[in-house]
Amino acid sequence: MNITNKTFLLLSFAASMLLLSSCNEETTFQPKPKGYNKIDLPAHTYDTLKGDYPYTFEYAHTAIIAPDTSKTAEPYWLDIYYPEYKANIQITYKNPKGNAKLLDEYIRDSHTLANKHNVKAYAIDELIISNPNGYAVKVFELAGDVPSQIQFHVSDSTNHFLRGAVYFRTSTKNDSLAPVIRYMKEDVLHLIETLKFK
């Protein structure tokens, strides 16, 4: 028997022993880390709100306008529903009829509703902006696992007060929803910029 045959036999024996020993070992399974579905976000395109509302604005073409059907709903309240993301922007409307005290009450209520999320929010940023029509706007951005990440109110300071809040109807954590939240923030800012009271 030459050296090449001896080497071959030795390697074959070692490989057989390795295979046999691996068969006797208990196989352990490692779970794969949790993954998230890819979220495809379409380009931002908008439609103009139609109907007998005391306001108009542009909203996402992919969204559906539906009247608010909750028990507490008032005239001109609606939902801008995003079926793809199980999310909506709730729109409520009030007419203070030139009553400054009533307008202050609506603004306080808006702050109270945003601050109700303090339990789960680790930050609330308040932005004061104005839209091209000179309306006073306040936007609340909430960080953390809260049901509403963006809230806002807009007023002409006399006869119109509109409040909006973004809600996700899903148990998915907000860190995985971050691209959709950013996407919807653009839609909210576009809504605010194009908002006109009648």
N, C-alpha and C positions, 0 to 999 in steps of 0.2 A: 504494500500500500504506500503510495507516494504522499508527499506533504500536502498536496492540493486536496487529495481525498480525505486525509485526516482533518484538515481545516474545515472541509465541507461537512463532515460528520459532526465535528465539534459544534459548528454553528447551527446545524440542524437540531442537535440535542439541546442546545441553549434556547433555541426558539421554541421547541416543544415544551420545555420546562416553563418558559415564560408564559406560554399560552395556558398551560395547565394551572399554573399558580394564579393567573388572572381569572380563570373560571371559578376558582374557589373563593375569591374575594367577594364580599357583599357589594353589590352595585349601589351607588348613591346617586340620587337625582338632585340636580340643582334647579330650583325654579328660575325661570327667566324674569328679569326685571319687568315691572309693569310698563306697558307702552301706551301711547296715546294715538288716536286716529289722526290722520292728516286732515287738516281743515282747509278746504279750497275756498278762497274768498274771491268773489267776482269783482270786477272793476266797479267803481262807484258811478252809478247812473241814477238819475232822479226823475220822479214824476211830481207834478203839482197837485196838492190836495184840492179836490173838488167837492162841492156840496154846500149846504146852507150853514156854514160855520162863521162865527164872528172873527175868524182868523184864517190865514192861508200860509202854507209853507211848502217846501219841497222835501220829499221823503224818498227813501231807497226804493228803486224800481222793483227789487226782489221782495219787498215787504207787502203786507196786506193790511189795509185799513179796515178796522172793525169797531163798531160802537162798544163802549164799555157797558157790559151787562151785569155788573155787580149790583148788590142791593143798594149801595150808597151812591150809585152813579147819578150824575146830574146832566142836564142838557149840555151838549158839545164836548162831553168827555169821550175819548176814544183810545184805542190801542193800535199801535203800529207793530204788527206781528211779523216776526222773522221765522217762518216755519223750519227752515234749514237748521237754525241754531237753537230752536226752542226758547226764543227770547222775544221780548217786546219792550216798546217804549210806551209807557202809560202817560197819556196826556189828560190833564184836568184843566178846567177853565172856570174863572170867576169874573164877575163884573162888579167892581167896587162902587160903580156909579158916582165917581168923584169924591167918595167918602175916604179921606186920608186915614182915618182910624181903622176902617174896615180893611184897607189895603195893608196897613201895618200888621193887622191880625193874620192876613193871608201869608205875608212874608215870614212872620214868626212861626206859623204852622209849617211852612216849608223848611225852616231851620230845624224845627223839632223833629220832623220826619227824617231828615238827613242824620240828625244826631242820635236817633233811635238805634243806629247801627254801631254806635260806639263800643258796644259789648264785644263785637267780633272784629271791628275795623281796627287796624293798627295805625292808620293815618287817614285824616280827612283834609284834603286840600280845597280851599275855597278860592275861586277865581272870579273877579268882578270884571266883566267886559261889557261892551255895548255892540248892538248890531247896527247895520247901515242906516236903519230908520231912527236911530237915537234911543232905542228902548234900553232900559236898565236890565242887565242880565247878571245872574249869579249862577255859577256852575260848581257843584260839589263832586269831587273825585274821591271815592272811598277805596282804600287798599285793604286787602285781607279777604277772608272767605265770608263775604257779605252777599245777601241776595240782590242788592242793588249797588252797582259800582259807580254809576253816574246819575246825578240828579241835577235839576236846574229849575230856575224860574225866570220868567221874563215879564216885564210890566211897562206900560206906557206912562205910569205914575198917576193915572186918573181913572180910566174906564175899562182897562183890560189887565188881567193877571192870568198867565198861563204857566203851569208847572208840569215838568216831565221827569220821569224816572225810568231807567233801564233795569229790567229784571230778566234773569235767566231761570227758566223752569227746568232745571237739571241739577243732578247731584254732583256733576263734574266739578272738580276743584278749580278755583279761579286761576291758578298758575297755568293750567293747561288751556284755559279759556282766554288767556292773555291776547292772542292774535285777534279773536273775535271781539273782545272788549275794546281793543284799539280801533278795530274796524268800525264798530258801532259808535265810538266816540267821534270819529270823523263825520258819521251820519248825523249825530246830535248837533255838532258844531255847524254843519251845513243847514240843518233845520233852523237853528237859531239865526244864522245869517240871512236866511230867506224868509223868515217869519214877518208877516205883515198883519196888523190888526185892521179890521174893516170899520 
